[in-house]
């Protein structure tokens, strides 16, 4: 993956690994995950934000389906324990 600010500056650089007289070309990717944070070539973190929000919504759906008669205190406890960590994961990287 090559990092660039604009699409016009993007060059098609090829990377290789040499091993025992064999040359392997590395595939280009649009995004890469490091420590659970997804980076794209423009460093915008939109893939990471979408993944975390979708994960939080899916967990909320599981809570809604499985705990139909839940009072507000139990819901807040479940939300803080299970959903909120996914929303807050690496949120310091997102500009406000």
N, C-alpha and C positions, 0 to 999 in steps of 0.2 A: 504494500500500500504506500502511496506517495501522498504527502500532505501538501496542499496548495490552497491559496485563497480564491483563485478564480479558475474557471474551466479552460480558459485560453492558455494558461501557463502549464497545463498538464502535459507531461511528456511520458512517453511509453518506455520507461526504463525496465529492463529485464534483469532479474537477479538470478544467480546461479550458485549451486553448491557443487564443489569438486570433491570426489571421493574415489580414490584408487583408479585414477584415469577415467572415471565416469563423470559426466557433467549432467546435473539435474537442474532443470529450470523450475523456479518457484512460481506458483500461480498468483496472479494479482487478485486482490479481494477489495470489496467496497468498504467493508468494516471489519474491525477486529475487537475481540473482547479481552480485556486485561483486568484481573481482579474483580470481575463481575461488571465492569463498566465498558459499554460499547463505544468505540471511537469510529468515526467515519473519516473519509479523506479530507473533509473540510472542518473537522473537529467541532461539529455542531451538537452532538449528543442527542439528537432527536430520536434516533433508534433506541438509545438507552431509556429515554423518558417514556416513549411509547411502550416498550417492553415492561417497564416497572408499573405503569398505570394499568396496562392490561392484566398484569399479574394481580394487582390489588383488586381490580374489579372482579376477577374470577374468584378470588378468595371471598370477597363480599357476597358473591352469588352462592357460594357453598354455604356460608353462614346463613344466608336468607332461606335456602332450601332446607337445611338440616335443623335449624333452630327456629321453628315457627312461633313458639310461645316464649319469647325471650323478653325479659324486662330491660329497661334502658341501662341499668347499672351493669348487667351481664354483657349487654351488647358493647358498651364502652370498654369493658375489660377485654373482651375478645378483639375488638378493633385495635386497641393499643398493643395487645400482645402479638397479633397475627398480621394485621393489615398494615398498620403504620410503619413497621420496619421496612416493608417493601417500598413504600412511598418515600421514605426518608433516605433510602440507600443512595449514597453518593450525590445527595442533592446540593452539596456545597459547590459542585461543578457547574450548576445551572445558573446563568446570569439572570438577575431579576429585572 
